[in-house]
Amino acid sequence: MSDELQTTSKQQLQQTLSHPVPTEFNQYGDNSTQVGNVEHYHDTKAMIVMPGGSQRYGADAIDTAIQFDYSCYNLFVSDSGCYNGASFIVQKNKAMTETTPIDLRQKCAGLLPDGVATIKKFPAIFTEKNHHQKYTDTDHKAYFGYVLDAIVIECGIMVSFVSLSPVPQQLLNDNLSAFRLESAWAVNELDHIHWDIKRINLVEALNKVECRVLSF
């Protein structure tokens, strides 16, 4: 399969935006905890049945059942303010870089239908760059969620998404290896803008550091 990015025409993009596939969720409690039902969690794939409601950001949507493939997760690190709408743009040269396993790059990097379908089954972390090198402020939140779609356009890759639960970003900085995040002496992977796929069970890794993002 070719890993060449296929650009979506303006007409195709307009059709996609005018007929989105929506998803909606309920939040309960003072801290807007996301409530859902997870079946067969110990498998790498699980059906998540979420009730209707509203999410923090991302596309408007109707009730749906989501089947996550927990074998991998998408990591999006962006500039400040990128997640304030229903979608955001990833530069093409920042997508699925060398820290994405080669088999997943070959399958997904071209963003052909089969690759996009695979990407959409993985849960995701959406976050902004660390506020400082290798660490961030205590109120800096990443978000657990998933990708609704990824479309190649002239200026990059437009990713539409749903954000479900907050995750303290410093928790990721403090547990880099648990989340397969790369680090060097002066920087780590949360210091630069990119999109990669990590081969690890994200929900299991979060549970191990006492950060629950789904109700079981």
Backbone as a ProteinNet text record, in pm:
[ID]
protein_1_A
[PRIMARY]
MSDELQTTSKQQLQQTLSHPVPTEFNQYGDNSTQVGNVEHYHDTKAMIVMPGGSQRYGADAIDTAIQFDYSCYNLFVSDSGCYNGASFIVQKNKAMTETTPIDLRQKCAGLLPDGVATIKKFPAIFTEKNHHQKYTDTDHKAYFGYVLDAIVIECGIMVSFVSLSPVPQQLLNDNLSAFRLESAWAVNELDHIHWDIKRINLVEALNKVECRVLSF
[TERTIARY]
84.5	0	87.2	54.7	132.5	114	224.5	211.9	206.1	175.5	157.9	27.3	30.5	-90	-177.6	-304.4	-399	-478.9	-464	-530.9	-678.7	-761.8	-906.3	-940.9	-1024.5	-1065.6	-1156.9	-1170.4	-1258.9	-1402.2	-1447.7	-1584.7	-1605.2	-1507	-1517.5	-1518.4	-1432.9	-1424.9	-1556.6	-1618	-1745.1	-1853	-1852.3	-1950	-1929.8	-1802.8	-1772.3	-1816.6	-1786.6	-1820.9	-1970.6	-2042.1	-2186.6	-2262	-2194.3	-2256.6	-2164.3	-2136.9	-2045.5	-2107.2	-2020.7	-2067.4	-2052.8	-2165.9	-2153	-2153.2	-2103.3	-2105.1	-2127.5	-2207.6	-2238.9	-2232.5	-2191.6	-2167.8	-2223.7	-2261.5	-2305.1	-2188	-2189.1	-2093.1	-2172.9	-2125.3	-2195.4	-2098.5	-2153	-2072.7	-2005.7	-1953.2	-1892.7	-1770.4	-1699.2	-1576.5	-1597.7	-1724.5	-1758.8	-1696.7	-1710.6	-1657.5	-1737.2	-1667.8	-1735.6	-1780	-1903.3	-1957.4	-1991.6	-1946.5	-1976.5	-1973.5	-1995.8	-1994.8	-1893.4	-1800.6	-1696.4	-1717.6	-1724.4	-1739.3	-1612	-1574.6	-1460.1	-1330.8	-1305.8	-1190	-1058.1	-1051.8	-924.8	-880.6	-971.3	-931.9	-870.7	-793.2	-739.6	-847.2	-960.7	-1072.2	-1188.6	-1261.2	-1374.2	-1480.8	-1605.2	-1716.4	-1747.1	-1743.2	-1774.4	-1911.2	-2010.1	-2143.4	-2161.9	-2167.3	-2172.6	-2310.7	-2369	-2497.8	-2482.3	-2595.7	-2591.1	-2560.7	-2506.8	-2473.4	-2383.9	-2279.9	-2188.1	-2045.8	-1950.2	-1809.1	-1742.2	-1618.8	-1551.8	-1525	-1462.9	-1449.8	-1484.6	-1462.4	-1483.5	-1617.3	-1650.9	-1768.6	-1897.4	-2006	-2137.9	-2176.1	-2259.1	-2281.6	-2408.4	-2444	-2556.4	-2501.8	-2590.9	-2547.9	-2491.1	-2389.3	-2327.4	-2255.1	-2216	-2132.1	-1995.5	-1891.3	-1755.6	-1681.3	-1617.5	-1535.8	-1389.8	-1328.5	-1187.4	-1098.8	-989.3	-881.4	-772.5	-757.5	-666.7	-520.5	-489.9	-350.3	-257.8	-313.2	-233.5	-312.6	-244	-315.2	-251.1	-331.6	-284	-236.6	-121.4	-71.1	-64.8	-139.8	-137.1	-80.9	28.2	85.2	79.7	9.3	-15.4	17.9	3.3	20	-100.3	-83.7	-190.8	-311.2	-430.8	-553.8	-598.8	-524.7	-559.8	-687.5	-724.7	-836.8	-966.6	-975.5	-1093.1	-1212.5	-1192.9	-1301.1	-1330.1	-1403	-1438.7	-1325.4	-1222.8	-1110.7	-986.9	-872.5	-745.5	-659.6	-553.2	-467.3	-332.2	-287	-152.8	-72	46.2	132.2	168.9	173.3	197.6	330.8	433.1	564.4	575	465.7	464.2	377.3	326.2	234	304.8	287.8	341.1	489.4	565.7	710.2	781.3	911.9	993.1	959.3	886.9	850.7	723.9	658.6	547.6	605.7	563.9	614.5	600.3	701.2	708.9	588.2	536.3	420.8	297	284.3	170.4	189.3	313.3	338.2	300.2	339.3	309.8	159.3	87.7	-56.1	-135.6	-92.3	-176.7	-130.1	-0.1	52.6	-6.9	-48.4	-107.7	-248.7	-309.3	-446.9	-546.1	-522.4	-621.7	-732.8	-847.7	-961.2	-928.9	-853.1	-820.6	-735.8	-641.5	-557	-635.8	-724.2	-806	-897.9	-954	-1040.1	-963.3	-837.4	-753.5	-728.3	-691.6	-664.7	-785.4	-904.6	-1026.5	-1061.7	-1007.9	-1035.6	-945.3	-834.6	-743.8	-790.9	-785.3	-808	-696	-709.7	-612.6	-587.9	-469.2	-436.6	-420.6	-495.1	-483.5	-423.6	-310.6	-249.3	-173.8	-144.6	-61	80.5	176.3	315.5	332.9	433.6	472.2	496.5	464.1	489.6	636.5	710.4	854.5	919.9	1049	1116	1110.1	1051.7	1042.2	944.3	877.2	773.6	675	564.3	462.2	396.1	301.6	235.1	130.1	98.4	7.1	-134.2	-173.6	-308.3	-315.9	-205.7	-201.6	-268.4	-378.4	-452.3	-434.4	-406.5	-423.7	-565.2	-609.3	-743.6	-742.3	-813.3	-837.2	-959.3	-950.1	-1064	-1037.2	-1089.3	-1067.2	-1087.1	-1040.3	-1046.1	-1175.3	-1245.7	-1363.4	-1326.8	-1226.7	-1185.2	-1052.3	-981.2	-856.3	-856.4	-852.3	-865.5	-748	-683.4	-571.3	-626.5	-584	-620.3	-490.7	-501.4	-381.9	-284.9	-337.1	-250.1	-208.5	-249.1	-210.3	-313	-327.9	-424	-525.7	-651.7	-757.5	-809.5	-794.7	-836.9	-958.9	-1071	-1187.7	-1188.5	-1239.3	-1213	-1321.3	-1318.5	-1400.1	-1307.7	-1324	-1246.5	-1337.6	-1296.6	-1384.3	-1347.2	-1218.7	-1178.2	-1045.1	-1028.6	-900	-795.7	-671.4	-556.3	-451.3	-402.2	-296.3	-172.4	-129.4	-16.2	112.6	130.8	252.1	258.2	141.8	138.9	205.1	184.3	250.3	401.1	440.3	582.6	651.9	580.2	639.4	644.1	575.2	567.7	589.3	694.6	717.8	722	797	812.9	681.8	595.9	467.4	378.4	399.8	318.7	398	516.7	604.4	644.1	667.3	707	858.8	915.1	1059.4	1111.2	1238.2	1299.4	1448.6	1501.3	1646.3	1686.6	1813.1	1861	1791.6	1752.3	1695.7	1547.6	1494	1354.9	1290.3	1158.5	1088.8	983.7	909.7	819.9	702.7	673.9	565.5	610.3	734.1	787.7	776.5	741.1	734.9	607.3	563.6	437.9	452.6	362.5	363.1	241.3	221.7	120.2	189.1	185	240.3	141.7	165.9	87.8	179	132.2	209.4	147.8	231.3	182	182.6	76.8	58.7	-88.3	-138.3	-276.3	-284.2	-340.5	-343.2	-426.7	-545.4	-632.7	-568.4	-506.6	-437.4	-321.3	-245	-133	-182.5	-293.1	-349.1	-399.5	-464	-511.5	-396.3	-283	-167.9	-110.1	-129.9	-83.5	-202	-310.6	-426.5	-497.4	-509.2	-585.5	-691.2	-813.7	-921.3	-994.4	-1005.3	-1071	-1202.6	-1229.7	-1355	-1408.4	-1538.8	-1601	-1616	-1570.1	-1575.3	-1680.1
-120	0	123.8	218.9	342.3	426.3	493.1	583	727.7	749.2	885.1	942.3	1064.3	1129	1169.9	1132.2	1163.5	1288	1395.3	1520.5	1515.3	1562.3	1568.2	1696.4	1685.2	1803.9	1891.3	2019.1	2109.7	2059.2	2002.9	1951.7	1834.8	1741.6	1628.6	1674.6	1773.5	1824.4	1889.1	1967	2029.7	1925.8	1817.6	1712	1645.3	1623.7	1560.9	1648.5	1779.3	1870	1891.7	1880.9	1902	1777.8	1661.2	1537.2	1466.9	1528	1466.6	1344.6	1255.4	1142	1181.5	1215.4	1271.5	1168.5	1207.8	1126.1	1216.4	1174.1	1260.5	1180.7	1246.6	1178.6	1257.9	1187.3	1253.5	1270.2	1379.2	1400.9	1422.9	1364	1373.5	1418.8	1488.8	1524.6	1658.5	1708.3	1840.2	1851	1742.3	1745.2	1694.3	1683.9	1642.4	1508.4	1409.7	1276.7	1210.5	1150.3	1082	943.6	907	779.1	695.1	571.4	482.9	338.7	247.1	105.8	36.3	-37.7	-107.1	-256.4	-325.2	-469.6	-533.9	-648.7	-727.8	-645.5	-578	-489.2	-564.7	-689.1	-761	-801.6	-796.2	-811	-678.7	-682.3	-556.2	-473.9	-533.9	-461.6	-463.9	-352.2	-345.2	-255	-290.4	-206.8	-107	21.6	126.6	182.3	164.5	216.1	339.4	458	583.5	645.6	694.4	763.3	901.3	960.3	1091.3	1202.5	1316.6	1429.3	1525.2	1574.1	1667.7	1641.2	1664.9	1648.4	1785.1	1789.2	1916.9	1986.9	1916.4	1971.4	1867	1903	1806.7	1825.7	1731.6	1746.4	1719.9	1787.5	1754.5	1616.1	1543.5	1406.8	1346.2	1228.8	1152.3	1034.4	965.5	850	742	674.1	570.5	471	359	262.6	265	275	287	158.1	99.5	-17.8	23.4	34.3	69.8	-53.2	-32.6	-130.4	-77.8	-142.2	-93.2	-130.4	-196	-238.2	-119.3	-4.9	114.5	238.3	354.1	480	588.1	686.7	804.3	909.2	967.2	1078.3	1202.6	1306.1	1434.5	1540.1	1603.8	1715.8	1837.7	1941.8	2057.7	2186.7	2298	2430.1	2465.5	2566.6	2614.5	2659.7	2618.4	2662.2	2579.7	2478.3	2400.5	2318.4	2285.5	2194.9	2267.3	2396	2472.7	2453.8	2390.3	2367.5	2220.1	2187.4	2048.9	1972.5	2043.7	1978.8	2064.9	2007.1	2079.3	2027.7	2100.4	2065.8	2014.7	1904.1	1851	1871.1	1927.3	1939.8	1800.3	1785.2	1653.2	1593.2	1677.6	1625	1598.4	1625.3	1597.6	1476.8	1409.6	1298.3	1164.7	1081.6	945.2	944.3	1001.3	1015.4	886.8	895.7	776.2	701.5	765.1	692.3	609.5	618.6	529	398.4	281.7	154.8	148.7	93	97.4	31.1	-77.1	-143.3	-54.5	24	116.1	235.4	281.5	388.6	341.9	220.5	168.8	153.1	116.1	93.2	222.9	319.4	435.2	567.4	582	714.2	774.3	690.9	743.8	795.2	763.6	804.7	761.9	642.8	578.8	522.8	484.5	444.1	337.1	233.8	129.1	184.1	272.5	331.9	421.1	502.6	590.9	508.3	400.1	313.2	255.8	220.7	169.8	278.2	397.2	509.9	540.5	536.3	572.2	471.5	350	249.4	265.5	336.7	354.8	471.2	456.7	574.6	675.6	794.3	900.6	986.8	1046.7	1155.3	1281.1	1384.9	1515.9	1612.3	1671	1762	1873	1977.6	2087.1	2066.6	2130.1	2116	2149	2084.2	2120.6	2271.2	2328.5	2471.5	2500	2396.6	2406.8	2281.5	2280.5	2162.8	2047.7	1936.6	1811.8	1814.8	1927.5	1931.1	2042.1	2042.4	2143.3	2185.8	2278.6	2330.2	2231.3	2242.2	2145.5	2151.6	2267.9	2280	2248.5	2202.6	2168.5	2032.3	2029.5	1906.6	1855	1727.4	1655	1596.7	1542	1483.7	1348.6	1253.8	1121.8	1129.8	1070.5	1071.1	981.4	1020.1	940.5	1025.5	973.8	1042.9	1006.7	1108.4	1085.6	1067.2	1145	1135.4	1206.5	1171.6	1238.3	1253.1	1377.1	1407.7	1492.9	1453.9	1531.3	1648.5	1769.7	1889.8	1959.7	2069.2	2133.8	2178.4	2229.6	2285.7	2184.6	2059.8	1959.6	1849.1	1795	1688.2	1741.6	1743.1	1789.2	1671.3	1680.7	1574.9	1622.7	1555	1581.8	1479.2	1519.2	1438.8	1457.6	1368.5	1378.8	1365.4	1453.4	1452.3	1409.5	1305.3	1246.9	1283	1268.7	1281.7	1353.8	1442.4	1510	1417.7	1442.5	1369.3	1473.7	1477.3	1573.3	1548.2	1648.7	1626.5	1593.3	1649.7	1618	1470.3	1405.9	1261.8	1187.1	1235	1175	1200.1	1322.2	1354	1268.8	1239.2	1161.5	1012.5	968.3	824.6	801.2	858.6	853.1	710.2	624.5	487.9	411.3	441.9	372.5	400.4	514.4	553.3	549.6	486.3	473.6	609.2	706.6	839.9	852	909.1	921.2	1040.3	1029	1136.6	1143.2	1266	1289.7	1373.8	1412.4	1478.7	1612.5	1684.8	1818.9	1828.7	1732.2	1739.2	1601.5	1600.7	1474.5	1491.7	1385.5	1384.3	1481.9	1526.4	1621.2	1766.1	1784.2	1918.9	1963.8	1875.6	1916.2	1868.1	1943.8	1919.4	1798.4	1703.3	1587.7	1500.4	1403.1	1298.6	1165.2	1080.2	946.7	843.7	718.4	607.3	523.6	495.3	418.8	280.4	178.1	41.7	5.1	45.1	13.7	37.2	-33.1	-16.4	109.5	215.3	345.4	342	283.1	281.4	202.3	90.3	10	88.3	158.8	238.7	350.8	416.4	521.5	464.7	349	287.5	255.9	213.7	178.1	299.3	417.9	538.7	610.5	534	580.3	698.8	690.3	790.3	715.1	717.1	643.1	734.9	693	774.2	715.7	590.7	525.9	452.3	434.6	360	214.5	124.8	-17.8	-88.9
0	0	0	-80.7	-89.8	35	81.3	195	149.2	19.3	-32.2	19.4	70.2	118.1	0.8	7	-98.9	-58.7	-133.6	-100	-136.3	-43	-65	-139.6	-241.3	-316.2	-232.4	-272.6	-199.1	-199.8	-313.1	-321.9	-226.5	-221.5	-130.5	14.4	44.7	181	222.5	132.7	163.9	189.5	110.5	130.6	266	304	432.3	547.9	539.7	647.4	659.2	546.6	551	596.1	599.2	644.9	744.2	858.6	955	1020.3	1071.2	1149.8	1295.9	1365.5	1498	1609.2	1726	1845.6	1965.1	2061.8	2174.3	2303.6	2414	2539.5	2656.4	2764.2	2885.8	2980.4	3056.2	3163.5	3290.6	3401.2	3527.3	3635.9	3737	3853.1	3838.2	3950.5	3954.3	3866	3847.3	3767.8	3626.5	3583.1	3446.4	3411	3502.2	3476.4	3365.2	3269.5	3159.3	3204.8	3177	3220.9	3100.1	3098.8	2988.4	3035.1	2943.1	2975	2887.1	2948.5	2874	2886.5	2773.7	2773.7	2720.2	2777.6	2728.9	2732.7	2843.5	2850	2834.5	2882.8	2881.8	2741.1	2646.9	2507.4	2461.9	2351.4	2299.9	2232.8	2203.2	2144.6	2242.8	2252	2345.1	2287.6	2314.5	2272.1	2381.7	2349.3	2444.4	2406.3	2492	2464.2	2551.3	2487.3	2559.3	2545.8	2656	2645.3	2584.8	2539.5	2476.9	2575.7	2527.1	2612.3	2538.4	2605.1	2540.7	2584.4	2496	2527.8	2532	2581.5	2601.4	2470.5	2375.9	2242.3	2138.5	2010.9	1904.5	1836.6	1753.2	1667.8	1744.6	1704.5	1756.9	1705.1	1782.1	1744.5	1799.9	1748.7	1800.6	1879.3	1952.4	2030.8	1938.9	1988	1906.1	1995.5	1941.1	2010.4	1944.5	2024.6	1973.1	2004.1	1906	1930.7	1926.8	2042.9	2050.9	2028.4	1962.8	1956.6	2050	2164.6	2268.3	2243.9	2133.8	2112.2	2088.1	2047.9	2017.7	2057.7	2056.9	2073.3	1988	1950	1878.3	1978.8	1954.7	2035.9	1948	1986.4	1916.5	2011.4	1971.5	2047.5	1956.5	2000.6	1915.4	1987.2	1914.4	1973.4	2060.1	2141.9	2228.4	2146	2189	2124.8	2007	1968.1	1848.8	1865.7	1988.4	2010.9	2046.7	2016.5	2055.3	1962.2	1848	1753.7	1737.1	1629.5	1600.2	1533.2	1486.1	1417.6	1433.1	1398.3	1400.7	1286.3	1257	1143.3	1193.2	1135	1158.3	1030.3	1040.6	923.5	872.8	741.1	683	726.6	742.9	782.4	931.8	1006.5	1150.5	1184.2	1083.6	1104.6	1093.7	1194.9	1197.4	1162.8	1250.8	1232.5	1272.1	1295.7	1316.9	1445.4	1539.4	1661.4	1645.8	1530.4	1498.1	1442	1492.7	1438.6	1287	1221.6	1075.7	1009.4	1067.6	1006.4	1010.8	1117.9	1127.1	1034.8	1016.9	919.7	780.3	745.6	612.6	591.4	695.8	683.7	687.1	770.2	801.6	743.7	713	682.4	555.5	460.6	338.6	356	472.9	504.3	396.4	341.6	256.3	344.7	288.8	373	477.1	440.3	537.1	651.6	619.2	722	815.6	760.6	844.1	933.5	880.3	960.6	1078.9	1057.7	1166.6	1270.5	1225.9	1315.8	1403.6	1346.6	1418.8	1528.1	1520.1	1622.9	1745.1	1729.8	1842.6	1930.1	2062.2	2146.3	2123.9	2183.5	2155.8	2278.7	2280.2	2371.7	2287.6	2322.7	2258.2	2360.4	2327.6	2422	2351.8	2426.9	2378.5	2430.7	2368.4	2408.2	2556.5	2618.2	2754.1	2763.6	2877	2898	2926.4	2964.2	2990.4	2933.9	2916	2861.6	2961.7	2917.2	2992.2	3108.8	3132.2	3235.8	3201.4	3275.7	3248.5	3377.7	3369.5	3488.6	3539.5	3667.3	3729.4	3671.5	3617.1	3561.8	3412.5	3354	3211.3	3191.4	3115.9	3094.4	2951.3	2940.4	2815	2818.3	2704.8	2701.2	2631.5	2694.5	2637	2547.1	2428.9	2337.8	2219	2104.1	1984.1	1859.7	1748	1618.7	1547.3	1498.7	1414.7	1268.4	1222.2	1082.5	1065.6	960.1	922.7	771.6	724.4	582.2	537.4	429.4	375.5	294.9	329.7	255.6	215.4	143.6	89.7	198.5	310.1	413.1	519	505.9	604.1	615.7	735.7	763.8	863.2	823.4	912.2	993.3	1125.4	1216.8	1294.2	1278.7	1362.5	1475.3	1592.2	1710.8	1816.3	1916	2036.2	2155.9	2253.5	2376.7	2490.5	2565.5	2666.7	2810.4	2845.7	2985.7	2997.5	3098	3117.5	3178.9	3143.7	3198.3	3235	3359.3	3392.7	3306.3	3232.7	3142.7	3217.8	3336.9	3410.6	3446.7	3459.3	3482.7	3367	3245.2	3128.8	3134.2	3168.2	3180.4	3285.7	3393.4	3503.8	3475	3369.3	3339.2	3189.8	3136	2991.8	2939.1	3003.9	2952.9	2956.6	3053.9	3064.2	2944.4	2880	2764.6	2633.6	2638.3	2521.5	2464.2	2550.1	2506.3	2509.6	2403.2	2389.7	2470.7	2513.8	2590.3	2561.8	2560.5	2550.6	2671.1	2677.5	2798.5	2823.6	2719.6	2738.2	2703.2	2629.1	2583.5	2590.3	2584.3	2564.8	2455.6	2430.6	2314.4	2327.1	2449	2469.5	2452	2410.9	2388.8	2244	2151.9	2011.8	1944.2	1845.3	1775.1	1682.9	1696.1	1605.9	1634.9	1545.9	1563	1540.7	1641.8	1629.9	1683.3	1649.6	1702.2	1790.9	1911.4	2008.4	2025.9	2026.4	2043.3	2192.2	2259.1	2400.3	2433.7	2534.1	2578.2	2664.5	2609.8	2676.9	2804.5	2799.6	2916.1	3029.7	2997.1	3097.9	3159.1	3075.7	3125.6	3216.8	3179.7	3264.6	3396.9	3392.8	3516	3610.8	3557.3	3640.2	3714.4	3658.3	3728.2	3792.7	3817.3	3892.2	3825.5	3694.7	3619.4	3540.2	3588.7	3522.9	3426.6	3302	3198.9	3152.8	3189.8	3154.7	3276.9	3283.3	3391.7	3349.6	3434	3400.1	3484.4
[MASK]
++++++++++++++++++++++++++++++++++++++++++++++++++++++++++++++++++++++++++++++++++++++++++++++++++++++++++++++++++++++++++++++++++++++++++++++++++++++++++++++++++++++++++++++++++++++++++++++++++++++++++++++++++++++++

